[in-house]
């Protein structure tokens, strides 16, 4: 992982001030509420946060898969290779989706059709996007299954999803996502349903495939351990907004938002001195009713009844770490300098 920081010029995907809302009987849910980030060419950005913070809706927005109704992309820009995905026609989006941008979902059984073999489902994607014959597509599918290390690929190509283990199903999903050699892979909690050993294998596989193919990756996760192992940069998401972003190295060295600090403090440790885990109090607020001011203030250890936190919504601003300048580390906290002084053991 390098200290390089993605700029507009070298970004494959640039999401700018994205707002995605859902209309409900109770009111408008602001699931994604002004999100901006960039994914560099050949690099991995980790989008981190608790369940319900808007990570998956952000991914669905990029692919223009937000169900409408009740969902709608209200405003923003999503520049992919210089083109705004929001201005493309449905036909143009379909050519991009699955071809240049692919997605792996957290639960493969929701994405694999149980009544078709895994081979037929991958073959369909290749025939659709690559204009290959069925014979060529089958050969390519077997090659892909080998590449994702599914044993006996020539036989497994005719297996149904229920005949595969969880790890094998996820490998099949990766093969399907890579069928058209995408420029950007969105991986939404790709290892959540897997045990620790299989999780490590899948993450290693993704890193290896990224290095071989040179693709960019947007990795959506709640697991800071996964972030440390696999990403170049991190955007921390809370209540529909990005609250901190930096290179992975800089974020782990000195986080500058109380929510990020809370995520680190809640991580278990192996070996060394035993210590108590510190949970973040409360829950992620409903997108129907965000708190006034800073959305994290009801759960924040730095709040201490401060009026500014309660009444004034902070902006995501560039910061310099204590003692030396480091452009590119941003925090959405009125007291980010104070947060930066908090000792954390990442």
VEXKOLSE-415565 format. One record per residue (C-alpha): residue in one letter; x, y, z. Coordinates in steps of 0.2 Angstrom, whole numbers, padded with zeros to 4 digits, always signed. Layout:
AXYZ/...
***
This chain:
X+0000+0000+0000/X+0007+0017-0005/X+0005+0035+0001/X-0001+0040-0016/X-0017+0050-0015/X-0030+0049-0029/X-0033+0065-0038/X-0047+0070-0051/X-0035+0068-0065/X-0031+0049-0061/X-0047+0044-0054/X-0057+0030-0064/X-0073+0034-0053/X-0076+0051-0046/X-0092+0052-0035/X-0097+0070-0032/X-0110+0076-0019/X-0121+0061-0022/X-0139+0061-0014/X-0150+0046-0015/X-0166+0046-0006/X-0181+0034-0002/X-0199+0040-0001/X-0208+0031+0013/X-0225+0032+0022/X-0216+0040+0036/X-0206+0053+0026/X-0190+0054+0015/X-0176+0043+0020/X-0159+0052+0015/X-0149+0036+0014/X-0135+0044+0004/X-0134+0063+0008/X-0119+0072+0000/X-0106+0058-0003/X-0090+0062-0012/X-0075+0050-0015/X-0063+0044-0029/X-0057+0027-0034/X-0040+0028-0043/X-0034+0018-0058/X-0028+0001-0052/X-0031+0006-0034/X-0043+0000-0020/X-0054+0011-0010/X-0062+0005+0006/X-0079+0012+0010/X-0081+0008+0029/X-0095+0010+0041/X-0109+0001+0052/X-0124-0007+0044/X-0137+0006+0039/X-0125+0020+0035/X-0128+0020+0016/X-0113+0010+0009/X-0123-0002-0001/X-0135+0011-0007/X-0120+0021-0013/X-0114+0005-0023/X-0132+0003-0031/X-0132+0021-0035/X-0116+0019-0045/X-0123+0005-0055/X-0140+0014-0057/X-0149-0001-0048/X-0158+0009-0035/X-0176+0002-0035/X-0188+0016-0041/X-0200+0018-0033/X-0196+0021-0018/X-0178+0026-0022/X-0172+0040-0032/X-0155+0048-0036/X-0159+0066-0032/X-0143+0075-0037/X-0124+0073-0039/X-0112+0067-0052/X-0103+0050-0054/X-0089+0052-0067/X-0083+0035-0073/X-0069+0037-0086/X-0074+0054-0089/X-0093+0051-0092/X-0106+0055-0080/X-0116+0039-0076/X-0131+0049-0071/X-0133+0056-0089/X-0132+0039-0098/X-0147+0031-0106/X-0153+0015-0099/X-0146+0006-0114/X-0129+0014-0111/X-0129+0010-0093/X-0133-0008-0097/X-0117-0009-0108/X-0107-0002-0094/X-0115-0013-0080/X-0107-0030-0079/X-0095-0026-0093/X-0084-0011-0087/X-0091-0010-0069/X-0095-0027-0060/X-0101-0031-0043/X-0099-0045-0030/X-0113-0045-0017/X-0111-0051+0001/X-0123-0066-0001/X-0120-0076-0017/X-0136-0085-0015/X-0146-0069-0018/X-0136-0067-0035/X-0134-0084-0041/X-0150-0091-0049/X-0153-0108-0040/X-0162-0116-0055/X-0147-0113-0067/X-0129-0120-0067/X-0116-0108-0062/X-0108-0111-0079/X-0123-0106-0088/X-0125-0090-0078/X-0107-0085-0082/X-0109-0090-0100/X-0124-0079-0102/X-0114-0064-0096/X-0100-0067-0108/X-0112-0070-0123/X-0121-0054-0119/X-0107-0042-0117/X-0093-0050-0127/X-0103-0056-0142/X-0094-0073-0140/X-0101-0090-0146/X-0108-0102-0133/X-0093-0114-0136/X-0081-0099-0134/X-0090-0093-0119/X-0090-0110-0111/X-0071-0112-0113/X-0069-0094-0106/X-0080-0099-0091/X-0070-0115-0087/X-0054-0104-0088/X-0062-0091-0076/X-0067-0105-0064/X-0049-0111-0064/X-0042-0094-0061/X-0053-0092-0045/X-0046-0108-0040/X-0062-0119-0041/X-0056-0137-0041/X-0061-0148-0056/X-0068-0133-0066/X-0073-0144-0081/X-0085-0153-0069/X-0090-0139-0058/X-0095-0128-0073/X-0111-0139-0073/X-0114-0138-0055/X-0129-0129-0047/X-0127-0116-0033/X-0134-0128-0020/X-0120-0141-0024/X-0106-0128-0019/X-0100-0123-0002/X-0101-0104+0003/X-0083-0101-0002/X-0085-0110-0019/X-0101-0100-0022/X-0092-0084-0018/X-0078-0089-0030/X-0091-0092-0044/X-0098-0075-0041/X-0080-0068-0043/X-0078-0077-0059/X-0095-0070-0065/X-0089-0053-0060/X-0073-0055-0070/X-0081-0063-0085/X-0079-0047-0095/X-0063-0040-0087/X-0071-0025-0079/X-0061-0009-0076/X-0070-0007-0059/X-0075-0021-0047/X-0087-0016-0033/X-0086-0029-0019/X-0100-0027-0006/X-0095-0036+0010/X-0088-0050-0001/X-0083-0061+0014/X-0097-0058+0027/X-0105-0075+0026/X-0088-0084+0026/X-0078-0092+0040/X-0061-0084+0044/X-0050-0096+0034/X-0061-0094+0018/X-0062-0076+0021/X-0043-0074+0020/X-0042-0085+0004/X-0055-0074-0005/X-0046-0058+0000/X-0030-0065-0006/X-0038-0070-0022/X-0045-0053-0025/X-0029-0045-0022/X-0020-0057-0034/X-0033-0054-0047/X-0032-0035-0046/X-0014-0036-0048/X-0015-0047-0063/X-0029-0037-0072/X-0025-0020-0066/X-0043-0016-0061/X-0049-0004-0048/X-0059-0010-0033/X-0072-0002-0022/X-0072-0013-0006/X-0087-0010+0005/X-0085-0017+0022/X-0088-0014+0041/X-0072-0024+0045/X-0056-0013+0049/X-0045-0028+0048/X-0050-0031+0030/X-0047-0013+0026/X-0030-0014+0033/X-0025-0029+0023/X-0033-0024+0006/X-0035-0006+0003/X-0024+0009-0002/X-0037+0023+0004/X-0051+0023+0015/X-0068+0033+0016/X-0077+0031+0033/X-0096+0033+0031/X-0108+0037+0044/X-0127+0042+0043/X-0126+0044+0024/X-0110+0055+0024/X-0092+0053+0022/X-0085+0058+0039/X-0066+0054+0036/X-0055+0050+0021/X-0037+0047+0020/X-0024+0035+0014/X-0025+0018+0023/X-0008+0021+0031/X-0012+0038+0037/X-0029+0034+0044/X-0022+0019+0054/X-0008+0030+0060/X-0019+0044+0067/X-0038+0044+0064/X-0045+0061+0065/X-0064+0058+0068/X-0072+0052+0084/X-0082+0039+0074/X-0066+0031+0066/X-0058+0031+0083/X-0073+0022+0090/X-0072+0009+0076/X-0053+0006+0081/X-0057+0005+0099/X-0070-0009+0096/X-0058-0020+0087/X-0053-0036+0097/X-0034-0040+0099/X-0024-0056+0099/X-0010-0058+0111/X-0001-0045+0121/X-0010-0036+0136/X-0028-0040+0138/X-0040-0025+0137/X-0058-0021+0137/X-0067-0018+0121/X-0075-0001+0120/X-0091-0001+0111/X-0098+0014+0102/X-0114+0019+0112/X-0131+0020+0104/X-0135+0015+0086/X-0134+0023+0068/X-0148+0036+0067/X-0163+0033+0055/X-0161+0042+0039/X-0178+0048+0042/X-0173+0058+0057/X-0155+0063+0058/X-0149+0073+0073/X-0147+0091+0071/X-0129+0098+0070/X-0116+0084+0069/X-0125+0068+0066/X-0113+0058+0077/X-0114+0070+0092/X-0127+0059+0102/X-0114+0045+0102/X-0098+0055+0102/X-0085+0055+0117/X-0080+0072+0112/X-0097+0080+0112/X-0098+0084+0131/X-0113+0095+0128/X-0105+0107+0116/X-0118+0118+0108/X-0108+0119+0091/X-0109+0100+0090/X-0128+0100+0093/X-0132+0114+0082/X-0120+0116+0068/X-0117+0103+0054/X-0098+0101+0051/X-0090+0101+0034/X-0078+0088+0028/X-0062+0098+0028/X-0044+0095+0024/X-0032+0093+0039/X-0014+0093+0042/X-0008+0080+0055/X+0001+0086+0071/X+0019+0090+0067/X+0019+0088+0048/X+0009+0092+0033/X-0001+0078+0024/X-0013+0084+0011/X-0028+0073+0008/X-0033+0068+0025/X-0050+0075+0028/X-0062+0075+0043/X-0080+0080+0046/X-0078+0085+0064/X-0078+0103+0072/X-0064+0096+0084/X-0054+0086+0073/X-0038+0093+0080/X-0043+0087+0097/X-0048+0070+0090/X-0031+0068+0082/X-0023+0069+0099/X-0032+0054+0105/X-0021+0039+0107/X-0028+0024+0097/X-0020+0007+0095/X-0026+0002+0078/
***
